[in-house]
Amino acid sequence: MNTTIQLDKSIVESLKNSKEYPRQTYGELLKKMIKVFMSVKKKNQYDEFLHKIQQPLMKELWDNKEDEVWENV
């Protein structure tokens, strides 16, 4: 089933320039872009999760008296 969407002409031009080969359809191109976007989004969520887990440990490592002494040397 096909549908029509309205896009700004600059977006259509960007899509044309993004094609991997001349006969690639916009549908194929958009599917690939969505796949890449979802992969990056999933990776970013994982990175944020790891960052939140590591924050308390990093705070424990960096917020200590020994490091403060070295900062003032």
N, CA and C of each residue as an Amber inpcrd file, in Angstrom:
protein
   219
   0.8480000  -1.1770000   0.0000000   0.0000000   0.0000000   0.0000000
   0.8970000   1.2460000   0.0000000   0.6780000   2.1370000  -0.9100000
   1.4550000   3.3630000  -1.0200000   0.6540000   4.5450000  -0.5120000
   1.3820000   5.5770000  -0.0940000   0.7490000   6.7960000   0.3690000
   1.5630000   7.9790000  -0.1260000   1.0010000   9.1440000  -0.0120000
   1.6900000  10.3620000  -0.4260000   1.9530000  11.2000000   0.8020000
   3.1900000  11.7030000   0.9160000   3.5150000  12.6130000   2.0120000
   4.0650000  13.9010000   1.4240000   3.8320000  14.9970000   2.1010000
   4.3420000  16.2760000   1.6400000   5.6730000  16.5560000   2.3160000
   6.6710000  16.8560000   1.4880000   8.0040000  17.1560000   1.9890000
   8.4720000  18.4810000   1.4080000   9.2480000  19.1830000   2.1820000
   9.8820000  20.4030000   1.7040000  10.8220000  20.0370000   0.5570000
  10.9420000  20.9050000  -0.4260000  11.7850000  20.6090000  -1.5870000
  13.2400000  20.3680000  -1.2020000  13.7100000  21.0270000  -0.1490000
  15.0940000  20.8090000   0.2810000  15.2830000  19.3890000   0.8110000
  14.2510000  18.8270000   1.4330000  14.3310000  17.4490000   1.9330000
  14.3570000  16.4760000   0.7580000  13.5390000  16.7360000  -0.2420000
  13.5410000  15.8830000  -1.4320000  14.9110000  15.9270000  -2.1040000
  15.4990000  17.1010000  -2.1770000  16.8360000  17.2310000  -2.7660000
  17.8690000  16.4510000  -1.9490000  17.7590000  16.5330000  -0.6340000
  18.6720000  15.7780000   0.2370000  18.4940000  14.2760000   0.0290000
  17.2530000  13.8340000  -0.1290000  16.9980000  12.4210000  -0.3820000
  17.6220000  11.9950000  -1.7140000  17.4700000  12.8330000  -2.7310000
  18.0660000  12.5210000  -4.0310000  19.5770000  12.3620000  -3.9060000
  20.2030000  13.2560000  -3.1620000  21.6570000  13.2210000  -2.9900000
  22.1250000  12.0790000  -2.0920000  21.2040000  11.5000000  -1.3240000
  21.5580000  10.4300000  -0.3890000  21.4450000   9.0400000  -0.9940000
  20.8810000   8.9500000  -2.1790000  20.7070000   7.6410000  -2.8030000
  22.0540000   6.9510000  -2.9990000  22.0570000   5.6380000  -2.7680000
  23.2710000   4.8410000  -2.9510000  23.4700000   4.4450000  -4.4100000
  22.3950000   4.3750000  -5.1360000  22.4510000   4.0750000  -6.5650000
  21.2500000   4.7720000  -7.2200000  21.3570000   5.1030000  -8.4900000
  20.3500000   5.9420000  -9.1500000  18.9190000   5.4210000  -9.1000000
  18.7160000   4.1290000  -9.1680000  17.3560000   3.5910000  -9.2170000
  16.7870000   3.2520000  -7.8350000  17.5070000   3.6000000  -6.8030000
  17.0270000   3.3390000  -5.4450000  15.7860000   4.1890000  -5.1960000
  14.7410000   3.5580000  -4.6970000  13.5030000   4.3000000  -4.4400000
  13.6130000   5.0490000  -3.1170000  12.7780000   6.0620000  -2.9720000
  12.7570000   6.7920000  -1.7110000  12.3140000   5.8800000  -0.5730000
  11.4220000   4.9520000  -0.8780000  10.9830000   3.9910000   0.1350000
  12.1390000   3.1470000   0.6540000  12.9660000   2.6460000  -0.2640000
  14.1400000   1.8530000   0.1340000  15.1020000   2.6980000   0.9610000
  15.3130000   3.9180000   0.4960000  16.2290000   4.8190000   1.1880000
  15.7290000   5.1460000   2.5960000  14.4520000   5.4370000   2.7100000
  13.8810000   5.7660000   4.0190000  13.9030000   4.5670000   4.9580000
  13.6450000   3.3650000   4.4380000  13.7280000   2.1550000   5.2780000
  15.1220000   2.0070000   5.8660000  16.1360000   2.2160000   5.0010000
  17.5200000   2.0940000   5.4650000  17.8370000   3.1720000   6.4930000
  17.3800000   4.4070000   6.2560000  17.6140000   5.5050000   7.1980000
  16.9550000   5.2100000   8.5480000  15.7540000   4.6620000   8.5100000
  15.0450000   4.3200000   9.7520000  15.8110000   3.2400000  10.5050000
  16.2870000   2.2340000   9.7840000  17.0510000   1.1430000  10.4140000
  18.2990000   1.6940000  11.1090000  19.0270000   2.5840000  10.4220000
  20.2310000   3.1840000  11.0030000  19.8580000   4.0420000  12.2060000
  18.8040000   4.8350000  12.0840000  18.3720000   5.7000000  13.1820000
  18.0040000   4.8810000  14.4150000  17.2500000   3.8060000  14.2300000
  16.8360000   2.9690000  15.3600000  18.0390000   2.3090000  16.0150000
  19.0170000   1.9010000  15.2130000  20.2300000   1.2920000  15.7520000
  21.0000000   2.2980000  16.6120000  21.1320000   3.5170000  16.1080000
  21.8390000   4.5610000  16.8540000  21.0690000   4.9050000  18.1330000
  19.7640000   4.9740000  18.0210000  18.9250000   5.2850000  19.1820000
  19.0790000   4.2140000  20.2640000  19.0790000   2.9540000  19.8500000
  19.2350000   1.8440000  20.7950000  20.6060000   1.9080000  21.4600000
  21.6470000   2.1790000  20.6660000  23.0080000   2.2800000  21.2050000
  23.1010000   3.4330000  22.1910000  22.4680000   4.5630000  21.8740000
  22.4910000   5.7250000  22.7490000  21.8080000   5.4070000  24.0840000
  20.6960000   4.6740000  24.0340000  20.0220000   4.2850000  25.2720000
  20.9270000   3.4020000  26.1200000  21.6520000   2.5100000  25.4850000
  22.5780000   1.6270000  26.1950000  23.7050000   2.4450000  26.8210000
  24.2460000   3.4090000  26.0670000  25.3120000   4.2680000  26.5870000
  24.8310000   5.0870000  27.7810000  23.6170000   5.6110000  27.6970000
  23.0600000   6.3700000  28.8200000  22.8850000   5.4750000  30.0410000
  22.4410000   4.2410000  29.8200000  22.2740000   3.2840000  30.9050000
  23.6080000   3.0190000  31.5910000  24.6570000   2.7690000  30.7960000
  25.9830000   2.5280000  31.3760000  26.4870000   3.7580000  32.1260000
  26.2620000   4.9270000  31.5780000  26.7050000   6.1620000  32.2140000
  26.0450000   6.3300000  33.5880000  24.7510000   6.0430000  33.6700000
  24.0450000   6.1760000  34.9500000  24.5610000   5.1710000  35.9800000
  24.9000000   3.9820000  35.5150000  25.4390000   2.9690000  36.4300000
  26.8190000   3.3940000  36.9310000  27.6150000   3.9780000  36.0470000
  28.9870000   4.3300000  36.3930000  29.0880000   5.6030000  37.2260000
  28.1000000   6.4580000  37.1990000  28.1810000   7.7360000  37.9040000
  28.5190000   7.5990000  39.3870000  27.8220000   6.7660000  40.1480000
  28.1750000   6.6550000  41.5730000  29.6080000   6.1730000  41.7930000
  30.0510000   5.2220000  40.9750000  31.4080000   4.7110000  41.1310000
  32.4440000   5.7750000  40.7740000  32.1780000   6.5350000  39.7240000
  33.1150000   7.5940000  39.3410000  33.1550000   8.6820000  40.4160000
  32.0140000   9.0040000  40.9700000  31.9690000  10.0030000  42.0410000
  32.8000000   9.5260000  43.2270000  32.6730000   8.2430000  43.5470000
  33.4390000   7.6660000  44.6490000  34.9390000   7.7270000  44.3550000
  35.3180000   7.4710000  43.1180000  36.7300000   7.4900000  42.7470000
  37.3190000   8.8970000  42.7350000  36.5620000   9.8480000  42.2260000
  37.1010000  11.1900000  42.0130000  36.8840000  12.1310000  43.1940000
  35.8540000  11.9070000  43.9750000  35.5940000  12.7820000  45.1140000
  36.2140000  12.1930000  46.3800000  37.5120000  12.3460000  46.4930000
  38.1760000  11.8490000  47.6910000  39.2740000  12.8360000  48.0970000
  39.7060000  12.7400000  49.2990000  40.6820000  13.6700000  49.8710000
  42.0440000  13.5910000  49.1700000  42.4720000  12.3860000  48.7800000
  43.7690000  12.2390000  48.1470000  43.8630000  13.0430000  46.8590000
  42.8230000  13.0190000  46.0610000  42.8260000  13.7770000  44.8000000
  42.7950000  15.2740000  45.0650000  42.0850000  15.6890000  46.0820000
  42.0040000  17.1280000  46.3940000  43.3610000  17.6690000  46.7800000
  44.1690000  16.8710000  47.4720000  45.5180000  17.2990000  47.8540000
  46.3610000  17.5500000  46.6120000  46.2720000  16.6730000  45.6300000
  47.0600000  16.8100000  44.4080000  46.6090000  18.0060000  43.5660000
  45.3680000  18.3850000  43.6440000  44.8710000  19.5270000  42.8830000
  45.5220000  20.8300000  43.3520000  45.9100000  20.8810000  44.5990000
  46.4570000  22.1130000  45.1730000  47.9900000  22.1480000  45.1830000
  48.6390000  21.1760000  44.5860000  50.1080000  21.1350000  44.5790000
  50.6370000  22.0530000  43.5000000
